[in-house]
Structures are given as C-alpha cells and as structure tokens.
Amino acid sequence: MRKRAPLDLTRSVITAIGVTLLAYVCLRAALTVVRGSYSATTYASQLIFGLAQGGIYALVALGYTLVYGILFMINFAHGEIFMGGTYVGYFVIDACARSGLLAQKPGLALILTAITAMATSVTMAVLLERVAYRPLRRAPRLVPLITAIGASLFYQYSFRGLFGTTVKVYPDVSLHVGRIDLISGRYSIGSLTVRPVYFVVFGMAVVLMAGLYILIQRTKLGKAMRAVAEDKDTAALMGIDVDKVIVATFALGAALAGAAGVMYALYNKQVTHTMGFIPGIKAFTAAVLGGIGNIPGAMLGGLVLGVVEATFPTLLGMDVQLKDVLAFGVLVLVLIFRPTGILGEVLSRKRA
Amino acid sequence: MATLEVLDIHSFYGSIEAVKGVSLTVEEGEIVTLIGANGAGKTTTLNTISGIIKPRQGRILLSGQDITPLPPHEIVALGICQAPEGRRIFTRLTVLENLEMGAFLRRDKDGVKRDLEHVFALFPRLAERRHQLGGTLSGGEQQMLAIGRALMARPRILLLDEPSMGLAPLLVREIFRIIREINAQGTTILLVEQNAHMALSIANRAYVLQGGRVVLSGTAQEIRHNPEVRRAYLGEVS
C-alpha cells in the first residue's frame, strides 16, 4: 500500500485542480447568466452555430477514430484530406458559378462539388495509406506518427505549389426552398437572426453519421471492419482481405471529411492550403474527447466541442478570439482527467 | 494424391525457428492429429498452412496446387479454414455476426443459411445466444463458436488448434464427440492437441512433433501403443 502513496497523492492533487477549474467555470457561467449580460437569443444563435460547427468536427473526427480503431495510429494527415477535398471542390463550384449552372441549378452544382470533393479526399487518403502507412504497419508506433506529420506537410505544400497562396473564396450559393434561401439567407425571428445554412449543415452531418452507423452495424463491410479492428490475424483466417478492409476504412473516413469540407465552406468560404490544420486538430480533440476508436464517441465529442467552443467564451466572459485556447484546453483536460474520453473503453481491455 | 501435403517447411515464430522441416500429409476424409508438447511447433505449423506465417523453406500443396505464396484469405477461399488456438472469437461481435464472418467469402445465401442452421443444430447453445456478444460467452461456448465459425466457411479441410484447451473434462468429451460428427459428415480434419489421449482416440493417423520436427508418425493405433509416446504424452509411468 505504501508504494502507491505518491500515485494517490498525484491523483488527488490532479482531482483537486480539476474540481477547482470546474467550480470556477460554473461560477463564471452562473455569474454571466445571473447578471444577464447576454440575452437568450445570443445563446440560441451561438448554440445553433455550435451544432453546425460541431457536426463538421464530428464528421472529421470519425476519420481519426475509424483509422485509430483499426490500426491504433493517429492519422495526423487527416486535416489535409479535409483541406484537399474542399480545395478541389472549390474549382468545381467556381466553374459552376462561371458557367451559370450554380445560378440555374444550385442543387446539382452542390452535389457535383460534394462528389468531386469526396472523390479527391478518398484518392488522397488511399494514396496516403498505400505509400506512407502500409509499409510501416509493423514498425514501432512512433514511426507512422512521424510519417503522418511528414505526409501532412507534403500535402499542404503540394497544394501550395500547385495552386499558390492566394485565398480562394467559395462563391455565394442561393438554394431556395419556397421563399427561404437555405444557404445564403439570413432571417430575423424577433431579435434572433437565423441562418438556415447552420441547420442544413447540422442536418446533413446527422444524416451522414446515421448512414455511417448503419454501414458499420449492418453491412458485411462494417462487420468485417469491426472484426479486423479487433483481431487482424483471425479476420484473415476467416477469409477477410485485411488490406482491403483497411483501405475501405481510410476511404470511408476521407469521404466524410470531403463532404464535411464542402459543408464547412458553405459558411466559412475561404479556402487555403493551410485550412485543414486547425479543424483537423479540433476534430482530433473531438475524437479524443469522445473516446478515440469509439464511433458514437467521435460523433458526441464533435458536437460537444462545437457547442462548448461556441458558447463558452461568452459564458466565461472571455474574448471570442480565445475559443481555440478553450478547445485545446479541453483536450489537455481530457487527457489528464479522462484519457479514455467520454465513451471510451479502457485501452488495455480493448487490446486484450 | 493427398488432399493436403506439407513438404519440409521451415518457419519462424518471431526470431525463433519454431518449425525445422515438417512434412505431413492429410488424405480426404481423415482426421489427422498433430501432438506434442508446448513449443513443439504445432501452432506454427498450422499458421504456416493457413498462410499467416510464410515459411522460409518448403511448400504446401492443396490437391497438388502450390498454396505457399497465397495470402490467408485466398487459402480460405480454396477450402482451408482454421479455428485458432485460444478460440480468438470476435468479442465485440454477436454470436451470429461471428458466424457470418466465417462465411465471409461465400456468395450462396441459401447455402449459408442452411449451414447456419446446421451449426445451430450441432451447438444448440449458440442458437440460444445468437444475439449475445461473443465476449459474454463461457469458455466452452466460445470454443463451440470458434468451431462453428470455421465450419461456416464450409471448408474441405478444417484446422483445429487446441480445441480442448482450458475446458472441463466433460466439455472436452462433448467437443471431441462433435469433432467426430463433423468428420463423419465429410469434413477432413487436421487437429492439433496437447491432450494426446483424446486426440488419438478419434484420429486416423498422428504425427508427433518435438522441437520443430516430426519425430514419429503412423496410425493413431500405432502411436498410442508406442512406449515412448505412452511415457511422454499419455502420462504413463514406466
């Protein structure tokens, strides 16, 4: 028992710090609410934005978590997969805008853009797996991690070299359903300004996540993915082509990232070769927050992070510019207090 | 021509040469057993046949076709399926999903359905628990699931690695009765066992492995009466 004392001490100090932090956050939030510095509509609009942004984080986080679930590696180039899809999507939607297709048939143009973006992301991810990760599958875990960072820079600078450093801007899209413009519209309900695009993005994210969940649970590929995640050798003994399943996993995560990229660009119009970095790290945070390797965890983590990031700066009376500090503060806190995440299992049990 | 021919294979387990020139044959319809102590190279031999481990030397022929360079999933497609040591069922898949994984390569939906009923008839306890997660089964049920899962591939040759491991004597007898039944229904079996007594009681022929080499082979009858085997593997004091 004596031997464990230092560990227990560290543990209780950490817990004390955690409780203090939490109490401080609650106090500040309560004070802000009681003082009534901000109206309910402020919170409502922040919540709506947070859910949309959270949906994007969740879709990208799924890519991290799917790959981690199967290979136990963090694909740090996943942010660039997101960037690549969005970037190439820009060329399609820009061409659509120039040709007038975007004005005449905005729905078709958006679908074309999304398909191109997803195809680009999938191609980038499959190449990445084949060239950078597969040869290293039996290497120590640090090796593919370093490779991932290298691959990330490779993709960033490839786009920079090919398309330059000027910021590309997604054109405005008007997609009317009845009298409501789903993408570019802004409507006032009382003192609340509503942008339907956030509902569209959140709704799309939910649909895609539901689709992924059904694929993982019900289809033969999904079951094979779960089998490979648990035990590659035995999966191979059952006749499953493990390499193919791994490629499919990368492709699936990338398709979600490509779709998320176009959705993101609908309200965050600027596209650059570095645009994948921050959302990538945020999505990674979301995946860790939910429990890395856990699919519902990534979905939940994404939404929680989006909402926290959108509402907490106001609640805590912080500058909005500090929202990134807040997001990464969450990452650090999760890693200290609950390394397995909200829905995560104990890793040792999972590996056994 | 034998169904399965293993010709002088040398295989490494990590950096250790666990199999140092094993040759064996399995004929259609037989039960052949591979017995030997822990570390004799039995599991490595099976995993080399399944393609999980590639031999440094030697060849493996299935009905005369060289399958040595093929990846594991193609070897399964040709009709060799293994129920691995330690059962290795998918704990986070349901019993039914585990069985579906065994039939992964099959396209004949009706046949798979019939085989599923067949497996449930062999192992009624799996039928009761079909929607439970594999990880919630007892050791004996997991072994039944591992065998059932391999059967779902409808293999020509079923490789069984230590099916009696960690099971109570009554269950061991039950499992061996079912192995004999599976064989009687036409599946050729290569059985790896530490429980030499049980293995020899159902096998047609046997190979004794020691230090990665075959030290003795013959009919199960001959091996059972070999004084050396009786002393070393059947626990008889001479």
Interface residues (C-beta under 8 A of the other chain):
Chain A: K220 K223 A224 R226 A227 E230 D231 D233 T234 A235 A236 L237 M238 G239 I240 D241 V242
Chain B: S50 G51 I52 P71 P72 H73 V76 A77 C81 Q82 P84 R88 F90 T91 R92 L93 E97 E100 M101 G102 F104 L105 R149 A153
